[in-house]
Amino acid sequence: MRLALLSRQARLYSTRRLAAAARGRGHRIRILDPARCYLSISAQHHGIHYQGREIAGIEGVLPRIGTSITGYGTTVLRQFEIRGAVTQNSSAAILRTRNKLCMLQHLSEAGIPIPETAMAFAPEDNPDLLRLLPPPPLVIKLIEGSQGIGVVLAEDAEAAESVTETLRALTAHFLVQRFVAESRGRDLRYFVIGDEVTAAIERTNRNGGFRANLHRGASARRIRPTAEASHLARASARILGLHVAGVDLLETDSGPVVLEVNATPGLQGIEKATRIDLAERMIEDLEKRILERRAALP
């Protein structure tokens, strides 16, 4: 099979692992920087060009599109979809996850438990916005942040007002959430492929902070998925239209809640902690879907 992997950095762990897994299974795979792809569009033709040549014959695409290039990257991915390629996650599904409020709206509409959340647009609504939630501490997040960047814990009302006023001055869009104190700097990452939880880890902030992102120095250990959390992880991926997802959950006194869903989950931390070859399983799953597409063609 001829595959394409959309990634801005060929040396990233996840990119290298997926490319190696694809080649190990006998596929031809090309790593394409989505920012360097350029498109031609007409009623008769939807071309994808790269370094002076048109890309053709791609049956499957693995999108590793970062937040900094979400808009253009998903446009490139959409062009592959129009040309009939099977994409690990669709352009529409990736867009649903990149806006945190939009993602939470989809989940809450379907009855998925999430932390209490509020958002406003106008600066003059800041005081009322903060009163919609329980008293601080509160978590304040940039709408399109990632890897724990743009996430602040406001310990008291004065800090919450100061942070929200500062973000308004920077014309940044953000949301405010109830701080789940009982999580104690821990969260869970459930890795979903298809309709199966293939791996699960607990991430812990080793310095006593509230963020448990591995990119920010958290530690990870393999855990046994629970039935309740697995159900929430699979349902969240399905609701957002994701075939592969990293679902982050917090354990609360009333049960797990979904904190966030990642459409391009990193592989390094979770593969190291679980010793599960997730790259191989992702390629195997994409193969299956390509074969199903072939069988459905007239």
N, C-alpha and C positions, 0 to 999 in steps of 0.2 A: 504494500500500500504506500501511496505517496502522501506524506503528512507535512504540515507546516506548524511551527511553534512560534507564536508571536511573543517576542520578549525583547526588551531594550538592551539587556545585558546577557550575552551568551555565557559569561563566566559565573552567573549566579548558580547556587547549589541546585535549586529546583529546576532551572533550565537545563543544566548539565545532566541531572538525573533522568529527566524525562527523555531527553535526546538519546542518552545511552540505553535506556530501556527500550525505546522504539527501535533503535538499530540492533539491539540484542535479539529482538523478535523478528528481524529480517525486513524491517521497513526502511524506506528512504524518507528521511526527515530533513527539512531545511529550517534553520532558525532565521526568522525575519524580524528586523526591527520595525515595529508598526509605524514609527515616526518617519521611516525612510520609504515606506510604501506609498505609491501615488496611484490615483484612480482615474479611470476614464469611464464616463457614463453616457449612455444613449438609450433609446428605446430598444435597440437591437443588440447592444453589447455592454457588458459591465467588466471592464478590464482592471486588473491589478498588476502594477508594474513595480519592479525592484531593480535598482542598479542597471537601468537601461534595457531590461528584458521584461516581457510579460510573463507573469506566473500563471501556469495552466496545469490542469490535471491533478489538482490537490483534492483528495477525498476526505481528509480529516484535518481539523485545526485544533490545536491546544492553545488557548489564549492565556497568556501571562501578562495581562495589561495592568500596569501600575496606575495609581490614582492620578498621577501628574499628567497622564495622557488619556484619561478615560474617554473624553469626547471623540478625539480623532481615532483612538485605538478601536473603539467599538464601531466606528464608521467603517474602518478597514475590515473588521470582523464581519460586519453586515454584508460587505461586498462578497466575501467568501460564501456566506449563507445564500445570497442570491444566485451564486454560481453553482449551488447544489452541494457544497461541502458539509459534512457532519461536524459540528462544533461541540467541543466538550461542554462548554457553557455558551448559551446564546448571547448575542449583543444586548438584547432586551433584558435578560435576566441580570447581566452584569450591571447595567444601568440602574436596575431596581435596588441593588445592594450598595451602590456608591453614595447615594443620598441617605444618610442614616435615618432621617425622619420618614422618608418615603418607605424605607425598608420596615420600620417599626409600624407604620400605618398598615401595610399589607399583613404583617404578622398579627397585630392586635385585632384587625377586622376578622381574621380567621379564628380568633379565640386563643392564640398562643400567649402565654403569660410573659410579660415584659416588665422591666422596672417602670414605675410611674414617670412620665416624661411630659415636658411642656416646651413650647417654642413660641416666640413672637417675632414680628418683623420690625415694628416701629420702636425707637428708643424710649418714647414716653410710656410704653407698656411694660417696661422692665419691672417696676415695683409690683404691679398686679401679677405679672408672670411668676415671680418668685413666691407669691402668696398662694399660687395654685398647688404647690407641692408642700410636703411636710417641712418642718423647720430644718435648717442646715445641721449637719453637713450635706452638701449637694455636689453632684458631679456635673461639670459643664464641659461640653464637647463641641468641637467644630463639626459641622454637618458632613464635611468630606475629608475628615482626618483619617489617618491609618497608623497602625503599629504603635498605638498609644500616644502619638504626637497630636497635640491640640486637645488634650484631656487634662482638666484641672479639678482638684478637689477643693471646694470652698468650705472651710471649717465652720464659718459663722456667717450671719447675715451681712455684716460689713464687707467681708471678703467676697461673698456672692455678688453684692452690688458693684464692688470695685471691678471684678473680673468681667461681668456682663457689660458694664459701661466701657471698659477698655476695648472689648471685642466690637461693640457697636461703633466706637470711634474708628476702628480699623475696617469698618464695613464688612466684618466677618459674620457669617451665618452660623448659628450655634443652637444647641438644644440643652436643656437642663433636666437632670434626672435625680430621682431619689437615690441617695447613697445606701447601698446594701451593706450595712456594717457587719452583718454576720458572715459575709464572705471572707473577711480578714485577709485581704490581699491575695485571695486565691480565686481562680476560675477554672473552668473545664473547657477543653477543646475536643469536640466530637467531629471526626472526619468522615464525611458521607460521600460514598460513590454509588450512583444509582439510587437504590432505595435501601442501602445497607450502611450501617455504621461499621467502618472497617478498622478504625483505631480510635482510642480515646486517651487523653492525658489530663493530668491536673497540673496547672501552672501556679507557682507560688513566688511572690516577690520576696527575695531573700533579705532585703533591706528594710522590711517593715512598711513599705509603701502600699498604696492601694491598687496600683496597676500591675498586672501579671503578664505583660507582653514579654516573650522571649527575646525580642530585639532590644529590650530595655533591661536585660540582665536577670530575668526570672528563671527559676529552675523548673524542670518538668519531670514527671514520673508517670509511668504507664498505670492506668487504672482499668478496672473491669466496667464496661458500660452498664448502666442500670436501665431497666425497662422504661421507666418514666422519662429519663433524659434522652434515651435513644428515640423514643416516640417523638419528643419535641424536636430533636435534631432532624430526623427524617421529614417530619411534617413541615418544618421551616424551610428546608431545601426545596421541597415539592411546591409549597405556596409561592416561593420566589422564582420558581422555574429553573432551579439550578440542578444540574446533573452531578456536579462535584462541588462540595462546599465544606468550609470549616465553620462549624457552628460553636459559638462561645456562649457558655451558660454560667450562671451564678447559682450557688446553693443558698436558698433562703430558709427561714423558719417554716414557711408554708410550702416548700418544694422548689424545684429548679425553675429559673426564669431564663429566657433567651436574651442575651445582652446584645449580640451582634452576629451577623452571618457574612462570611468572607467568600467571595466568588473566585478568588485566586489564592487559596491557602498555601502558605509555605510548607515545604516538606522537610527541611533540615531538622528542626527541633523534634518534630513528632516521629520521624523515622528513627532518629537517634534514641529517643526515649522508649519507643515500642519495639524497635528492630523489625518492623513490618515494612516490606518493600511496596510502598504506596505508589511510587512511580510505575512499577511494573503493573500494578492493578489498574492504574488509570489508563495505561496504554491498552491493556487487555480489554477494558470496558469500551474504549473507543473503537477498537477492532470489531467488537460484537455489534456495535451500533452501525458501523459502516457496512458490515455484511448484511444486516437487516435492511439498510437502505438499498443495497444492490439487489436484494431479493424482491424488494417492492417495486423496482423499476420495470416498466413494460419491456 
